[in-house]
């Protein structure tokens, strides 16, 4: 992660408010029926903790990774407020040591600060760390989001497409992809009509 990118996010997270809100992603909540009743979950680039904390509230043993100390401080406060225990780790999602076949669930929600080479590293780690049969949940912005400008990166190469996800996880099972334009109100950072893509898939047991 470039120093400038680190400083940009650290500055954004340093404000008192939760810039993405305290509520989990609406898509993650919709995936609740797919979650195991127990097990280990990994929340990648979890920011202020809204998604990792929610996963812990579902009874999962959660590891929440983010590279911003300011974000992690707020995430720890949120976990305390909700009365759940989460393991927080300060690390870059691209270079974190992904333990092999460890997690039953891996969640990546709006982590589109990654350049294409960084994204390849991150997704390789996510593939590696999922247990066979494990659930992968990804939500991100589509290229059309550049027209709406209501959140997300300004670089089109950082945005997700159906073809990109299908290619990256072609050997996984139970692929489900939805594309939608939806009014989002997730703090001040995600506010307004948004072009999103939602993706769930399971690692093959073969």
PyMOL commands that set and color helices and strands:
alter all, ss='L'
color gray80, all
select helices_A, chain A and resi 3-13+26-30+32-34+50-57+69-82+116-129+145-148+156-158+162-168
alter helices_A, ss='H'
color red, helices_A
select strands_A, chain A and resi 40-44+61-66+86-90+103-109+130-141+173-186+190-202
alter strands_A, ss='S'
color yellow, strands_A
deselect
rebuild
show_as cartoon
